[in-house]
Amino acid sequence: MHPPHLRRVNASLLVILPDHLPAETIPALKREMEDAVGQAWLAQVVFDLQRAVFVDSSGIGLMVAARHWTNARGKELYLYRPGVHVLKALGLVHLTDAFTIVDTSQDLDTLLAFAPQ
């Protein structure tokens, strides 16, 4: 299992989550993300969920917190390729419609290529 990590791509923060997100990694990840969202260069956050097969309440809390931070600063948040189990977890807490889903690698490439003038 790989740890979650953050990667800057142009004006995006790509949050790459592993197959299982250990709850003990959430606090540090939250701090890093909140710091990044406050930066002027950042226009959007993209959670790469294509490897995530399970997200518990801690992971959902992380996504909800990130949504709050981005909305408060006029920035965007996207979920890239959430699997059926992630979508089911979001559905159980009525959050499926709270996020913009990106399904194709072409759409992801378009998002990551964004660089404000």
Secondary structure, DSSP 8 states (H G I E B T S, - for coil): ----EEEEETTEEEEE--SB--GGGHHHHHHHHHHHHTSTT--EEEEE-TT-SB--HHHHHHHHHHHHHHHHTT-EEEEES--HHHHHHHHHTT-GGGSEEE--HHHHHHHHH----
